[in-house]
Amino acid sequence: MNDKVSRANRAQLEIRGCMSEKVMRINEVCALLKISDTTLWRWRRAKSFPEPRSIPGSSVKGWTASAINGWIAENFGDEQEAENERL
């Protein structure tokens, strides 16, 4: 049980620097994009999705929210704008 709690806590880690930013773990990214972890792995292998970053002083890896939002804007920005115009 402690292992599960520590994993949940790690998912809430933030990169500390000039600006703190949430680090998204694979399960959060997959849920946001509504894809499986296998699809994410394929995208990473094909170099069509950013690689996760290591958090200094930890073995935890993840994506910053801004990296994910940037990727979404690059890949789906026009589609999203068209969808918003239809609504």
Backbone hydrogen bonds, N-H to C=O, Kabsch-Sander energy under -0.5 kcal/mol:
donor,donor_aa,acceptor,acceptor_aa,energy
5,V,1,M,-2.2
6,S,2,N,-2.7
7,R,3,D,-2.0
8,A,4,K,-2.2
9,N,5,V,-2.4
10,R,6,S,-2.3
11,A,7,R,-1.6
12,Q,8,A,-0.5
12,Q,9,N,-1.3
13,L,10,R,-1.8
15,I,21,E,-1.8
21,E,15,I,-1.0
23,V,13,L,-1.7
24,M,22,K,-0.6
24,M,63,W,-4.0
28,E,25,R,-0.6
29,V,25,R,-2.3
30,C,26,I,-2.7
31,A,27,N,-1.9
32,L,28,E,-2.4
33,L,29,V,-2.5
34,K,30,C,-1.1
35,I,30,C,-2.1
40,L,36,S,-1.9
41,W,37,D,-2.3
42,R,38,T,-2.4
43,W,39,T,-2.5
44,R,40,L,-2.4
45,R,41,W,-2.6
46,A,42,R,-2.3
47,K,44,R,-1.4
48,S,43,W,-2.6
49,F,43,W,-0.7
53,R,62,G,-3.5
55,I,60,V,-2.2
58,S,55,I,-1.7
62,G,53,R,-2.1
63,W,24,M,-2.6
65,A,22,K,-1.4
68,I,64,T,-2.0
69,N,65,A,-2.8
70,G,66,S,-2.4
71,W,67,A,-2.1
72,I,68,I,-2.5
73,A,69,N,-2.4
74,E,70,G,-2.5
75,N,71,W,-2.3
76,F,72,I,-3.0
77,G,73,A,-1.4
80,Q,76,F,-2.9
81,E,77,G,-2.3
82,A,78,D,-2.3
83,E,79,E,-2.3
84,N,80,Q,-2.5
85,E,81,E,-2.1
86,R,82,A,-1.6
87,L,83,E,-1.1
